[in-house]
Amino acid sequence: MRLNGYKANKTKSPPRVFFVAAFSSLLAALSQPSFFFQNGCALLAWIALTPLFIGIKAQKHSIRLALGLEFGLVYLIVSQYWLFSYHPAALFFAAFLFGLRFAILILLIGIALDRLGSFGPLSAAGLWALSEYLATRGFLGYEFGALAASQYRVPFLVHTASLYGIFGLSFFICLVNADFARLFEKAIDRTKKDLEPGLSRLSRLSAFTLGDAKLKIKLRREDFLPLLGGGLALAILIVAADLNPRSDKTIKIALIQPDIRVEQRGIDDYRQAIIRLRALTQEALEKKPDLIVWHETAIVPSINWHRTIRDNSALWSLLENIDSYMADLGVPIVFGNSLAELQTGPVSAGRIDRNAAILKFGRMENAYTKSKLVPFAETFPLGEKFPSLGAFVERITGPAWSAGKGPILLQLPPVDERPAIPFGTPICFEDGFGDYCAAFAKSGAGFLVVITNDAWARSLAAQNQHAALSAFRSSESGLALARAASTGTTAAFLPDGNILGELPAFTQGVLIVDIPWKASADAASTLYLSYGDYPVMLIGFASLFAVLIAWFFRRNGSRKTNPSH
């Protein structure tokens, strides 16, 4: 078989192609917030995949699978090494899933780049975006590692997510990488007379990257047309995203970051945490906020459980004291706590706990309970079918939470001339899902509040990667978003995804921000809220269909040409 004028070498793959894949994966990982770049290096994402896309051309399918497996393993371990802090098994399991996902993805992208000609880069980008979308589906849904998340500190790019979501931006980043790869290949192809006959494509690339003195790169203006076309399309989208309506109505929110790094295991730990939260809250009250926000599980023991089942008088005394303190603040407060109740019935009985964001104002109390639980940490997806295995997992991770009933809104009480404001409170892991957070906006939320506790990761990279997802949720929904975290990243984002303010991680502090809010009538104001991820899915599945058709016809054509096979 000949490809671009060369005989494709599919008999053996030089070891250097695996180095190229590892290097590409390392660049992609370092584009995310990491141990090297605490806020990530956004520029790296736009070139990171180029070496990989050049390397997988004209490779055997088995080699592409191996390269994809390597890419996924390296990418996950380098970018999300902090999973080890939770449990070593979490890192190894996630690495396995990433490796499997990228093995399939790189195989399909290799076929697209080989067999779809000028449409190859477009199809590669569609497949990449579809892969990221599918990775968030099902009981193992997980959005950490999305390529576009690396751009969370580039506001004009984050703002484009209001049109097509985070996966749409990943599509453009991948497309630029694929166009760069095609550009380099054309340059190399035009230098064949300066290279020894019979060298494989990868050897030609190596000669180029090593700076062979005889190599003369020949590029034509038309080679840059795909890049220019993609850049123009992105520029138009940036301008279009900026047309979203803005609100000049604001509320003042106080976000409390107590920097509680230790796991709370007893009444003394609970008391010390409450003392710190109260001290910071008193500081915040001086700024006269409209709303105070504490982090996820800010109070660990369930207040409502001990209010009803008073089986520990010392603990109830502590909880009653903090409950009264919050009721007497004179300001609405959102805090994380467990809503626990006794479940009775013929089949199952016992205490069930739900992770909740509770809004308290005087004696008024409402709660939203977390619906999307972290697999194998907050819930064991197959626990009902394999109860023994579920019990084993719970011995490692602790008792499982029960899921809530979906994106239900809380409501900030009216004050003077300001009406009541409904708002959404996704909890921790839930801000990793664009469609779920968009459901709050479509229900009429005027702003979003995220409460989280990432102290377990002991990692600034983990906290910034999580905050990056919040930036995209604000842009997709067109709503301001305030997030309160125990150790970080406590921050606020404007409706365009721009960072309004943030606190340094692993410090105690109060962040006071004036965020815009939208009335229910105009809350659903972005294109993403209207169409969600469907445009990305359409392009992705069309790309997958094109690749499968190309593979099928080429395979059948090869059989007719070689009837002995």
C-alpha positions in Angstrom: 0.0 0.0 0.0 1.2 3.5 -0.8 0.4 6.5 1.3 1.2 10.1 0.1 3.7 8.8 -2.4 5.6 6.4 0.0 5.3 2.8 0.6 3.9 2.4 4.1 6.1 0.3 6.4 3.7 -1.9 8.3 6.1 -4.8 8.9 7.7 -3.4 12.1 7.5 -0.4 14.3 10.6 1.2 15.6 10.8 1.6 19.4 11.0 5.4 18.9 7.3 5.6 18.0 6.6 4.6 21.6 8.9 7.3 22.9 7.0 9.8 20.6 3.6 8.6 22.1 4.9 9.0 25.7 6.3 12.4 24.9 3.0 13.5 23.4 1.1 12.2 26.4 3.5 14.0 28.8 2.9 17.3 27.0 -0.9 16.8 27.2 -0.7 16.0 30.9 1.5 19.0 31.6 -1.0 21.3 29.8 -3.3 20.5 32.8 -2.7 21.9 36.3 0.1 19.7 37.5 3.1 19.4 39.8 5.1 21.3 37.2 2.6 24.1 36.2 0.2 24.7 39.0 -2.3 26.4 36.7 -1.4 24.2 33.7 0.2 25.4 30.5 -2.6 26.1 28.1 -0.4 26.5 25.0 0.9 22.9 25.3 -2.5 21.4 24.6 -2.5 23.0 21.1 0.7 21.1 20.1 0.8 18.1 22.4 -1.0 15.6 20.2 0.9 16.5 17.0 3.8 14.1 17.6 1.3 11.3 18.4 -0.7 11.9 15.2 2.4 11.8 13.1 3.6 8.7 14.8 0.5 6.6 14.4 0.3 7.1 10.6 1.0 3.9 8.6 1.2 1.8 11.7 -0.4 -1.6 12.2 -3.6 -1.7 14.2 -1.9 -3.7 17.0 0.7 -1.0 17.3 -1.9 1.7 17.4 -3.7 -0.1 20.2 -0.4 -0.3 22.1 0.4 3.4 21.5 -3.1 4.4 22.7 -2.8 2.2 25.8 0.6 3.8 26.6 -0.8 7.3 26.0 -3.7 6.8 28.3 -1.6 5.3 31.1 1.0 8.0 31.0 -1.6 10.8 30.7 -3.6 9.6 33.7 -0.7 8.8 36.0 1.1 12.1 35.3 -2.0 14.4 35.4 -4.0 12.6 38.1 -1.3 11.1 40.3 -3.2 12.5 43.3 -5.7 9.7 43.0 -3.1 7.6 44.8 -3.7 9.7 47.9 -7.3 8.4 48.1 -6.2 4.8 47.5 -3.6 3.1 45.3 -6.3 1.0 43.7 -8.1 4.2 42.6 -5.1 5.3 40.5 -4.5 1.9 39.0 -8.2 1.3 38.1 -8.5 4.8 36.6 -5.3 4.3 34.6 -6.6 1.0 33.3 -9.8 2.7 32.1 -7.9 5.5 30.5 -5.6 3.1 28.8 -8.5 1.1 27.4 -10.3 4.2 26.2 -7.3 5.7 24.4 -6.3 2.4 22.9 -9.6 2.3 21.0 -9.5 6.0 20.3 -6.0 6.1 18.8 -6.8 3.1 16.7 -9.8 4.9 15.2 -7.9 8.2 14.8 -5.1 6.4 13.0 -7.5 4.9 10.5 -9.1 8.4 10.0 -5.8 10.1 9.3 -4.7 7.3 7.0 -7.8 6.8 5.0 -10.0 9.9 5.0 -7.6 12.2 3.2 -8.4 15.9 3.8 -11.2 14.9 6.1 -8.9 13.0 8.4 -8.1 15.8 10.8 -11.8 16.8 11.1 -12.7 13.2 11.8 -9.9 12.8 14.3 -11.1 15.8 16.2 -14.7 14.5 16.1 -13.6 11.1 17.5 -11.6 12.8 20.3 -14.5 15.0 21.4 -16.9 12.0 21.2 -14.5 10.0 23.4 -14.4 12.7 26.0 -18.2 12.9 26.0 -18.7 9.1 26.3 -16.2 9.0 29.2 -18.7 11.0 31.3 -21.6 8.7 30.6 -22.8 5.7 32.7 -22.0 4.7 36.2 -18.2 5.2 35.6 -18.7 8.8 34.2 -15.7 10.9 34.9 -14.7 14.2 33.2 -11.3 14.9 34.7 -8.7 15.0 32.0 -10.8 16.7 29.3 -8.3 18.4 26.9 -10.2 21.7 27.0 -9.9 22.0 30.8 -6.3 23.1 30.3 -7.7 26.4 28.9 -9.6 27.4 32.0 -7.5 30.5 32.6 -8.0 31.7 29.0 -11.4 33.5 29.4 -12.2 34.1 25.7 -11.8 30.4 25.0 -13.7 29.2 28.0 -16.5 31.6 27.0 -17.0 29.6 23.7 -18.2 26.7 25.8 -21.5 28.7 26.1 -22.0 27.6 22.5 -20.9 24.0 22.3 -19.7 23.0 25.8 -16.3 21.8 27.0 -16.1 19.0 24.4 -16.6 21.5 21.6 -13.4 23.3 22.7 -11.6 19.9 22.9 -12.7 19.3 19.3 -11.0 22.5 18.1 -7.8 21.8 20.1 -7.6 18.3 18.6 -8.3 19.7 15.2 -5.4 22.1 15.4 -3.1 19.3 16.5 -4.2 17.1 13.6 -3.8 20.0 11.1 -0.2 20.6 12.5 0.5 16.9 12.0 -0.7 17.0 8.4 1.3 20.2 7.8 4.5 18.5 9.0 3.8 15.4 6.9 3.4 17.4 3.8 6.7 19.2 4.5 8.5 15.9 5.0 6.9 14.3 1.9 8.4 17.1 -0.2 11.9 16.3 1.0 12.0 12.7 -0.1 14.7 13.3 -2.6 17.0 14.4 0.2 16.5 11.2 2.2 17.7 7.7 1.7 15.3 5.5 -0.2 13.4 3.0 1.9 13.4 4.9 5.1 10.1 4.5 6.9 7.9 7.5 7.5 8.9 7.7 11.2 12.6 7.6 10.2 12.0 10.6 7.9 10.3 12.4 10.8 13.3 11.6 13.1 15.7 12.9 10.5 13.7 16.1 10.4 13.5 16.5 14.1 17.2 15.9 14.6 17.9 18.7 12.2 19.5 16.9 9.2 21.7 19.5 7.5 20.5 18.2 4.0 16.9 18.5 4.9 15.1 21.4 3.2 11.5 22.0 4.4 9.2 22.9 1.6 5.8 24.4 2.6 3.3 26.0 0.4 0.7 28.7 1.3 -2.2 26.3 0.6 -0.8 23.9 3.3 -1.8 26.5 5.9 -5.4 26.8 4.7 -6.9 24.2 7.1 -5.2 26.0 10.0 -6.4 29.4 8.9 -9.9 28.1 8.3 -10.1 26.5 11.8 -8.7 29.7 13.3 -11.3 31.8 11.5 -14.1 29.5 12.7 -12.9 29.7 16.3 -12.6 33.5 16.1 -16.2 33.8 14.8 -17.3 31.6 17.7 -15.4 33.7 20.2 -17.3 36.8 18.9 -20.6 34.9 18.9 -20.1 33.8 22.5 -19.6 37.4 23.6 -23.1 38.2 22.4 -24.8 36.5 25.4 -26.8 38.9 27.5 -25.4 40.2 30.8 -27.0 41.0 34.1 -26.2 44.1 36.2 -28.0 42.7 39.3 -25.6 41.4 41.9 -25.5 39.8 45.3 -22.6 39.6 47.8 -21.5 36.1 48.7 -18.9 35.2 51.4 -17.1 32.0 50.6 -15.4 30.4 53.7 -12.2 28.4 53.3 -11.2 26.9 56.7 -8.2 24.8 55.4 -9.1 21.7 57.4 -6.6 19.1 56.1 -7.1 16.3 58.5 -9.9 13.7 58.4 -12.3 14.4 61.3 -12.7 11.3 63.3 -14.1 12.4 66.7 -15.8 15.1 68.7 -12.5 16.9 69.4 -11.9 17.2 65.6 -15.5 18.3 65.0 -15.1 21.0 67.7 -11.9 22.4 66.3 -13.4 22.6 62.8 -16.5 24.4 64.0 -14.3 26.9 66.0 -12.4 27.7 62.8 -15.6 28.0 60.7 -17.2 30.3 63.2 -14.2 32.6 63.4 -14.0 33.0 59.7 -17.7 33.6 59.5 -17.6 36.4 62.0 -14.9 38.0 59.8 -17.2 37.7 56.8 -20.2 39.2 58.6 -18.4 42.5 58.8 -18.8 42.8 55.0 -22.6 42.3 55.2 -23.0 39.5 52.7 -26.3 38.3 51.3 -25.2 34.7 51.5 -22.5 32.7 53.4 -21.2 29.4 52.0 -19.3 26.7 53.9 -17.8 23.7 52.1 -19.0 20.2 51.5 -19.4 18.2 54.7 -18.4 21.3 56.7 -20.1 19.7 59.6 -19.5 15.9 59.6 -22.0 14.4 62.0 -25.6 14.6 60.7 -27.4 17.4 62.5 -30.9 16.1 61.7 -30.1 12.6 62.8 -28.8 13.6 66.2 -31.7 16.1 66.5 -34.0 13.0 66.3 -31.9 10.1 67.6 -30.1 11.6 70.6 -27.8 8.6 71.3 -24.7 10.8 72.1 -25.5 13.7 74.4 -22.0 15.3 74.1 -22.1 15.2 70.3 -25.7 16.6 70.2 -24.7 19.4 72.6 -22.0 20.4 70.1 -24.3 20.1 67.1 -27.2 22.0 68.8 -24.8 24.8 69.6 -23.6 25.2 65.9 -27.2 24.8 64.7 -28.3 27.6 66.9 -25.4 29.8 65.8 -26.3 29.4 62.1 -30.0 30.1 62.9 -29.1 33.3 64.6 -26.7 34.7 62.0 -29.3 36.9 60.4 -27.9 35.9 57.0 -28.7 32.8 54.9 -26.0 30.2 55.0 -25.3 27.2 52.8 -23.3 24.4 54.4 -22.5 20.8 53.7 -23.8 18.1 56.0 -25.3 14.6 55.9 -29.1 14.2 55.8 -29.6 10.9 57.6 -32.8 9.0 58.3 -33.9 5.6 59.4 -35.1 3.5 56.6 -37.6 0.8 57.5 -39.3 -1.8 55.3 -39.7 -5.5 54.7 -36.7 -5.8 52.4 -34.1 -3.4 53.9 -33.8 -1.4 57.1 -31.2 0.8 58.7 -29.7 4.3 58.5 -29.2 5.9 55.1 -27.2 9.1 54.5 -27.4 11.6 51.8 -24.7 14.2 51.1 -26.5 17.5 51.3 -26.2 21.2 50.7 -28.4 22.8 53.3 -29.7 26.3 53.1 -30.5 27.7 56.6 -32.0 31.1 57.4 -33.4 31.4 60.9 -35.5 28.4 61.5 -36.1 27.9 57.8 -34.2 25.0 56.3 -34.1 23.5 52.9 -31.7 21.0 51.3 -30.5 19.7 48.0 -29.0 16.1 48.1 -26.2 14.9 45.9 -27.4 12.8 43.0 -24.2 11.9 41.0 -22.1 10.0 43.4 -18.4 9.1 42.9 -18.2 5.5 41.8 -16.3 3.2 44.2 -15.9 6.1 46.7 -19.4 7.3 47.6 -21.2 4.4 46.0 -20.5 0.9 44.7 -22.4 0.7 41.3 -22.7 -3.1 41.4 -23.4 -3.4 45.1 -26.9 -4.9 44.7 -25.7 -7.6 42.3 -22.5 -8.4 44.3 -23.3 -7.6 48.0 -20.2 -9.3 49.3 -17.9 -7.3 47.0 -19.9 -4.1 47.9 -19.3 -4.8 51.6 -15.6 -5.2 50.9 -15.4 -1.9 49.0 -17.2 -0.2 51.9 -14.7 -1.5 54.3 -12.0 0.4 52.3 -13.9 3.5 51.3 -16.4 3.8 54.2 -20.2 3.6 54.1 -21.9 4.4 50.8 -24.1 7.5 50.4 -27.6 7.2 49.0 -28.3 9.3 45.9 -30.6 12.3 45.8 -33.4 13.1 43.4 -31.7 15.3 40.8 -31.1 19.0 40.3 -33.5 20.6 42.8 -33.1 24.3 43.4 -32.8 26.1 46.7 -34.1 29.6 47.1 -32.5 32.7 48.6 -35.2 34.6 50.6 -36.3 38.0 49.3 -34.8 41.1 51.0 -36.3 44.6 50.6 -36.8 45.2 46.9 -34.8 42.1 45.8 -37.0 39.1 45.0 -36.4 35.6 46.0 -33.6 34.0 43.9 -33.6 30.3 43.1 -30.1 28.9 42.8 -28.4 25.5 42.1 -25.9 23.8 44.4 -24.0 21.0 42.6 -21.9 19.2 45.2 -18.2 18.4 44.5 -18.1 15.7 41.8 -21.3 16.9 40.2 -19.7 20.0 38.7 -17.8 17.7 36.4 -21.0 17.1 34.3 -22.1 20.0 32.0 -25.5 18.6 31.2 -26.3 18.0 34.9 -25.3 21.6 35.9 -27.2 22.9 32.9 -30.3 21.3 34.3 -30.1 23.7 37.3 -30.0 26.7 34.9 -32.9 25.3 32.8 -34.9 24.9 35.9 -34.6 28.7 36.6 -31.4 29.0 38.7 -30.2 32.6 39.0 -26.6 31.5 39.9 -24.7 28.4 41.0 -23.0 27.5 44.2 -20.6 24.6 44.3 -19.5 23.1 47.6 -16.6 20.7 47.7 -13.9 19.1 49.8 -10.8 18.0 48.0 -8.6 18.0 51.1 -8.1 14.2 50.7 -6.0 14.7 47.5 -3.4 16.8 49.3 -2.7 18.3 45.9 -2.9 21.8 44.4 -3.1 20.2 41.0 -6.2 18.2 41.9 -7.9 21.3 43.3 -7.1 23.4 40.3 -8.2 20.7 37.9 -11.5 20.5 39.7 -11.9 24.3 39.7 -11.2 24.3 35.9 -14.5 22.3 35.5 -16.4 24.9 37.4 -15.2 27.6 35.0 -16.7 25.7 32.1 -20.0 25.1 34.0 -20.4 28.8 34.5 -19.8 29.5 30.8 -22.1 26.7 29.6 -24.9 27.7 31.8 -24.4 31.5 31.4 -24.6 31.8 35.2 -22.1 33.1 37.8 -20.7 30.3 39.9 -19.3 30.5 43.4 -17.4 27.6 44.9 -16.4 27.0 48.5 -13.8 24.4 49.3 -12.2 23.2 52.5 -8.6 23.7 51.4 -9.1 25.1 47.9 -9.7 26.1 45.2 -12.3 28.5 46.6 -13.2 30.9 43.8 -15.9 32.7 41.9 -16.5 32.7 38.1 -18.4 35.2 36.0 -21.0 33.9 33.5 -18.4 33.9 30.8 -16.1 31.6 32.8 -13.7 34.4 33.8 -12.3 34.2 37.3 -13.8 36.9 39.5 -11.7 36.1 42.5 -10.0 33.2 44.3 -8.2 32.3 47.5 -4.7 30.8 47.7 -4.9 27.1 48.4 -4.1 25.6 51.8 -4.8 28.8 53.6 -7.6 30.0 55.9 -9.5 32.8 54.4 -12.8 34.5 53.3 -13.5 35.4 49.7 -16.1 38.2 49.3 -17.5 38.5 45.8 -20.3 40.4 44.2 -21.7 38.0 41.5 -24.4 38.8 38.9 -27.6 36.8 39.1 -30.3 36.3 36.5 -34.0 36.3 36.9 -35.7 32.9 36.2 -37.2 34.2 32.9 -33.8 34.8 31.3 -31.7 32.2 33.1 -31.5 29.8 30.1 -29.6 32.2 27.8 -26.8 30.2 26.1 -26.8 28.0 23.0 -25.4 25.1 25.1 -28.5 25.2 27.3 -30.7 24.8 24.2 -28.7 22.1 22.4 -26.4 20.6 25.0 -23.7 18.2 23.7 -25.8 17.1 20.7 -23.7 19.1 18.1 -20.5 17.4 19.4 -22.2 14.0 19.5 -23.4 14.5 15.9 -19.9 15.3 14.6 -18.4 12.6 16.7 -20.8 9.8 15.5 -20.5 11.0 11.9 -16.7 10.7 12.2 -17.0 7.2 13.7 -19.3 6.2 10.9 -16.9 7.5 8.3 -14.0 5.7 9.8 -15.9 2.4 10.0 -17.0 2.7 6.4 -13.4 3.5 5.3 -12.1 0.5 7.2 -14.8 -1.8 5.9 -14.3 -0.9 2.2 -10.5 -0.9 2.5 -10.6 -4.3 4.2 -12.9 -5.8 1.6 -10.8 -4.2 -1.2 -7.7 -5.9 0.2 -9.4 -9.3 0.3 -10.4 -9.0 -3.4 -6.8 -7.9 -4.3 -5.3 -10.8 -2.3 -7.8 -13.7 -2.5 -5.4 -16.0 -0.7 -5.9 -14.1 2.6 
